[in-house]
């Protein structure tokens, strides 16, 4: 499962979600302004730039990184 942690009015968040949708990669979105526990978890891990894209077996991806997002699709069964 891929999780995209995002915040409102974040251009990089929108671009990352659009990229994943365009590539047919399924993901769950969590708005960190609505989920304080998720925000605290990210901060504790030193992840402060949005979006943060997490997928099992991959390092967290911060910001809009299409080259890294493409790898998520490659490993999708």
N, C-alpha and C positions, 0 to 999 in steps of 0.2 A: 504494500500500500504506500502510495506517495501522499505526503501531506505538505500543503503550501500554507505557511504562516504568513499572513499579510496584514496590512492596515489600510484604512480608507485613504483615498486621494493619493495613492502611491503609484506613480507611473511604471516603475520597475515591476511592481506586483502585478499590475494589469498586463504588462507585456509578457511576463512569465506565464501567467494563467492562459493568455491567448495562445502562446506558443504551444503549451501542453495540449490545449483543446484542438488546435490545428493539426497536431501530430497524432491525435486520437489517444493520447495518454491520459488515463483516468487518474483523478486525484481528489483528495478531500481538502477543503479550504477551512482554515481557522483564522478568524479575525482576532488579532491579539488585543484589540481595544475592547472586545467583548468577552475575552477569556483571560482573566488575570493570571491564572495558573500557568497557562501556556507562555504568556509573556515573561513570567518569572523564570520558567524553565529555560527559555532561550537566553535571558540575561545571565543566568547562572552558568550557562555554557559559554558565555562570552560572545554570543551572537546578537548583535544589535542592529545590523543592517537588514532591512526588509526588501524583498521577501526572503524567507528561509524555506528552502525546499528540502524535505527529508524523505529518504527512501531507504529501506532495508538494504544493507550491503554497500551503501554509498556514503561518502562524507557529505555533510550538509552543504547545500549550495546557497550562497547569499547573493542578493542582487539579481539582475537579469543576465544570465550566462547561458546563451543558447547552445554553445559548444558542450557545456556540462549537462544541460537539460536533454540534449539529444542522446546522451549515453543512457539516460533512464529508459528511453524508448527501446534501445537496443537490448536491454536486459529484460524487457517485459515479455512474459510468456504469451 
